[in-house]
Every structure is written in structure tokens, then in C-alpha cells.
Amino acid sequence: MAVLDVDITCELRAFAVELSLAVGEEVLALVGPSGSGKTTVLRAVAGLHRPDRGHIACGGETWFDRGRGGPAIDVDAQRRSVGYVPQHHALFPHLTVARNVAFSGADAAMVDSLLARLRIAELAGERPARLSGGERQRVALARALARRPRVLLLDEPLAALDAHTRVLVRDELAAELAGLGIPSVLVTHDFADAAALAGRVAVIAEGRLRQLGSPAQLLAAPADRFVAALTGASVVRGRPGAGGPRLGDGGELEVAVHPWDVEVRPGAGPPGTLSGTVVSTALEGTRVRVRVGGWVGEAASAQGLEPGRPAHGVVRRAHVLGA
């Protein structure tokens, strides 16, 4: 049974957020482009935004209820057992790390325990200006956890970090979230972050849920062109074939292919394969990521795949959208 139930409608200027989610003792990521309504959902759960109608409950306790025929309920944000980590952390610059964490009402013993748990005990007397981005993120998380929340909300927890620090902090945060045992909802526009941090991912656009599932499910079977692009797939046209869709020759099918499922080879390919002119190459770990026309694949070497040269792709796996 879900611990956090959300079923809300929030009328915004350009569109309405209409979302229904059930979150158990897990990490759920809300993923979508900027302005899609992700933060509105977090703020509604936290009690910082009042939905136009709907229902929000945690563990059977109703925090919000409006427009369903009974008396309206809107529990004040301070009375909701929510730990909220805003995008830019919102630490008090004039307070030390320890006092920032204690601001939630935690006693000295809990503050010391949280700082030790998050490996920032040595920073207790420092002020936020002297901390790195990763350290500030851990302080903000400690402050949120100091409330002993029943629900944890994180708004773009990695957005303010540089690329190198982002990977390190993401791994640390994933380990910390996995051990909480409470509903945790995070917002991000980056599918890679969502896949690393969450067991389930809810893709939303313009306030509507496009697909909900595990990262593996979204990668293997994106529901539509929008979800496919968000997960990093190319969408190409194809025709039905006995051994799978024939790609590269137009057709009525829309097919999603991920770069790691396309082996790029020099030269024009046979009919029914992806082909085109190399646009660019980039080293990705031990592989070369190659953009050819409107699709992307990978190769072991860039030899023969210089920009302007013809190339084709051998597809190992593809997903027909809408199938």
C-alpha cells in the first residue's frame, strides 16, 4: 500500500498540472523539461502551493482535500511531516553548518549524528560560503532529515554542481536515499540522474504524466517520441519487416533506438539499415559516440567516421513506438 498518495489539479498560467501518484517506501523521480510542473507538485506536497482541487495524504493522514464534496482540508506546511531540499539549498549564510541543521528543531545529539552520517562532522563550525557545492548539498539534506520527516522532497538536488562533483555526489546521495525507508520524491530534468537515484521514474510534460516505470522499463519501451528523446534515444522512421522493423527507408512506423544499440560502421549500408553522413564524433568512455544525420550510434574507433564521410548503423535492438 502506498505511503504517500497524491491526486491533484493545479491551474497554472499556461496549462494545468493534473497528476495522480502513489509513492511507497521508495525513491521516485519526477523527470521533465523546465516548466513542466515538477516543482509545483513538490510544493503542493510540502504545503507551499495550494492545488485547485484534489487530495494529498501520507500514511492515511490527509494533508489536503478540496473539491470532493466534503469539508476542505489544508494542513499548514509546518504541520506536515516533510523534509524539503530546495534547488539552491536555501542555507542561512550567517549560521554555521551545525546551526543550519539545528534550525529544524533538532537537538545537539541529532545534529551531531546527522553530520557524522553524512560525513560532514568536521564542517560543523563552518558557514555555507566556505563550503563546496557537494558539501552544501549534504548540509541541506541533513537539515531536511533533522525534522524526522515521513516524506522527503528534493528539487533538482544536483543542478548546482559541476560535472565532476555531480557524479561523486550522485553516488553518495543514491546510497543515502536507498537507506531511508520513507517516500522520497525528487525532481530533475536529467534522465541519467533519475536513473541513478530512483527506483521508479515519472515522466511529465505540461503537467501530464507521460509514462511511469523503472528506468529499465522506460529505456526498453518508451511510450512515445517525447519519452524516447528524454531517455536519449533517436526516433527514426521504419517499415514492418519479418525480423523487425526495416529502418532508414521511411515508412509509417516510429522507432526508438538508443546509441549503445547501434554499431556505426564506415560506408553506405544495405537497404533497410540506418545510413547517412557523419556529423560529429565524441569520445564517451571507451567508445566513440557518432552522430549520423538524425540518429546517434557508437563505434569502437573513429577511423573512417570523420565528419562528412558516409556511414551506416547496424541496429541490435529497437522499439516501435505505440506498439
N, C-alpha and C positions, 0 to 999 in steps of 0.2 A: 504494500500500500504506500502511496506517495506521502511524503512528509510535508512537502510544500506544494500547494495547489494554486495555480494562477489561471484565471479566466477573465480577461479584461478587455475593455474597449476604451481607447484614449483618442479623442478627436484632436489631431494636430492641424497646423495650418494647411499643409499640402495633402495630407492623407490621414487615415485613421489607423492606429495600431489596434489590431484585433488578434489577440493571441491567447491560446489555451495551452498550458504546460503542466505536467505533473513531474515533480523532481523528488526522487528518493534520496537516500544517503549516498550521494554520488557527486561528481563534478559534471555540470552541464555547461556547454559553451554556446552563447548566442553569437552567431557569426553573420556578418553582412557589411555592406558598404557604409560609409559615413552617412548619417541622416536617415537610416533605415528604421529607426525606432528602438534600437537596442538599449540605449541608456535610459530611455523613457520607461522601459519595462523594469529595469533595476530600481529606478527612483520610485516607481509605483509600489514595488515590494517593500522598499525601505520606508515608505510613508512620506516621501518628499515630493511626490506628484500624485494628485488625486485623479483616478480614472473617471470617465464619464459614467461608466456602469461596469458591473462585473463583480468578481468575487476573488479574494485572496485569503488563504488560510494556511496555517502552519501547525502540523500535529493536531489537527482538529480544532484549533483555536482560530476563530475568524478575526482577521485584521481589517478587512474591508468587505463591504457588501452594499451594493446600491443597484436599484433598478430591477429587483427580482420580486417585488410585491410586498416584502416585509419592511421593518424599520431599517433605515440606513445605519451602517456601522462604518466608522473610520477611526481606527485606533491610532493615537498620536505616535509619531515616529520614535519618540523617546521611550515609548512603552512597548515597541516591537523588539523582539529579541533578535536583532540583525546586526551583524558586523559588516560595515561598508568601507571598502577601499576605493576612493575616487581616483580618477585617472592621473591626476598630478599629486596624489598623496595627501595634500592639504595638511601637512605638518605645521605646527606652530613654530615659527623661526626663532622666537625668543625663549623657547623652552628646550631643555636638554632632552635627549632620547628617552631617558627614564621618565621624565615628567610628561612627555608626549604620550607615552604608553599609559601612564597612571591617570591621564585625563579622563579615561573611560570609567574611572571609579575603582580600578584595581588596586589592591594593597601592595605593599613593597615586596612581599613574598611572591605574589603572582607576577609582578613586573620582572623580578629577577629570574623567575622560572622561564618566562616567555623570551627574554633576551638571550638566556643561555640556550634555549631550544632552537632559536633562530640564528644562533652563532654570532650575536652582536653584543654580548655582555660587556666586552671591552669598550664599547661605544656609549655606555650609559650616560657619561657626563658630557658627551659632545652635543653640539647643536646641528640642526639639519644642513646648514650651509657648508659644513665641513665634511659632509658625507657624500659618498658616491651614489650614483643612481640606484644601483643594486642595494646598497645599504639603506637608502631612504625607503625603497620598496619593502624591505623586511621590517623596518620600523612601523610603517603604515599597517602591515599585516599584523604585527604584534599588538598594535593599538586596537585593531578590529577584533582580534581574538580575546583581548582583555575583557571584553563585555560578556564573555561566555555565551556567544550567540548560538541560536538554534539554526540560523541561516547565515551563510557568508556570501557577500556580493563583491565582485571585483570588476571595476570598469577599466578596460584596456591596461591591465597590470604591467605590461612590458613595453608600452608605447614610448615611454620616455627614455629608453635605454639604447645605447649604441649597439651595433650588430654583434660585436664580440661579447659584451656583457649580457646581451639579451639571451644568448644560448645558455650561458652559465646560470643565470638567474632562472630561466625557464626550467632547467633540470631541477634546481633546488625547490622551486615553487611546486613543481609536479609532485615531488616526494612529500612535501609538507601537506598539500591538499589531499593526497591519497590517504593520509592517516587521520584525517579529521573526523570522518564518520557522520557528517552533517550535510544537508543540502548546500551545495556551493554552486553559484551561478556566476560565470564570468563572461564579459563582453570583449570581443576582439573583431578586427576586420581581417585578421590573418589566419587562414585555414591551418597553416603549419603550427602556429601557436595553439590553436584549438585542438588539433590532433594530438599534440604533445601533452596537453594539460587535462583534457576532458575525456570521459568515457562515452559521452553522447554529445552530438553537435546538432543544434537547431539553426538552420539557415533561414534568415528572414530578409525580406526586401519590401520596402514601403509598408512596413507594419504587418506583413502577412508571412506566415510560416510556409516556406517552400519545400523543406524536407527536414526530417528528424531521424537520426540514426547514429550508429557508431561511425567513427572516422573511416573505418574499413568499408562499411556499407555505402557511405557517400562516395568513396573513391571507386568502388566496384560498380555501382549502379546509380549514378546521379539522376535525379528525377527530371531535370530539364537543362536547357542550354545555360541558364544562369548558374545553377549549382555546379555544372560541369566546369565552367570557366572559373568559378570560385575555388575549386579544388585543384586547378592548374591544368585542366585538360584542354586540348584543342577540339573544336567541333567542326567536322568536315561532312561533306555530302557523300552518299553512297547508294548502291543498289543492292537488293537482296541477292544472295548467292548461296550455292549449295553448302559451301564450307564456311559461311559467314558473309558479312556484307562486303561487296566489291567497292573499294574506295578510290577516290581520285578521278572518277569519271562522271561526276554529277549524280543526279538521281534524287529520289523522293525521301530517302532516309537521312536523318541527322544522327551522326555517330560521334561519340566522345572517345578520344584516345589520349592517354597520358604520355608524356615524353619518355618515361622509362619503359614503356611498352612498344616503342617504335625504334627499330635499329636503322639508323641512317647510313646509306651507302652511296658512294660516288656514282654519277652517271644516271641516265634516264632508266626508269624501271619498266617492267612489263605492264600490259593493261591490267586494270583492277588494283593497282597499288598507288600509294601516295607518291607524288613526284612534284618537281618544281625547281626553282633556283634558290641556292643558298643565300640567305640574307645576312646571317651573322652566326658566329660561334663563340662559346664561352666555356671555360673550364669549370666544371661542377664536381668537386672532389676528384675522383679518378676517372671520371667520364667527361666527354665533351657534349655540351648542350648545343644543338644545332637548330636554328630557325630556318625553315624552308617554306617560303610563301606564307600561307596562313596556318601552318602547323609546325609543331616542335617535336623533335626526337633527340636521340642520343647516339653517340658513336664512341668507339674506343680511342680513336685518333682523328685529328682534324685534317689529316693528309688527304688531298683530293676533294676536300669540302670547303675550300676557300670561297668567300663571298663572290657571287656571280657565276659559280660553277653549277651545273645541273646535278641533282641528287634525287634519290628516291628512298622511301621508307618501307621496311618490312615490319608489318604490324603483328605483334604477338597476341594482343588482346584488345578488344574494342567493345563498347557498349552502345547499343542502339537506343537512343533517347525515345521515351514513350513506349518502349516495348514491354 
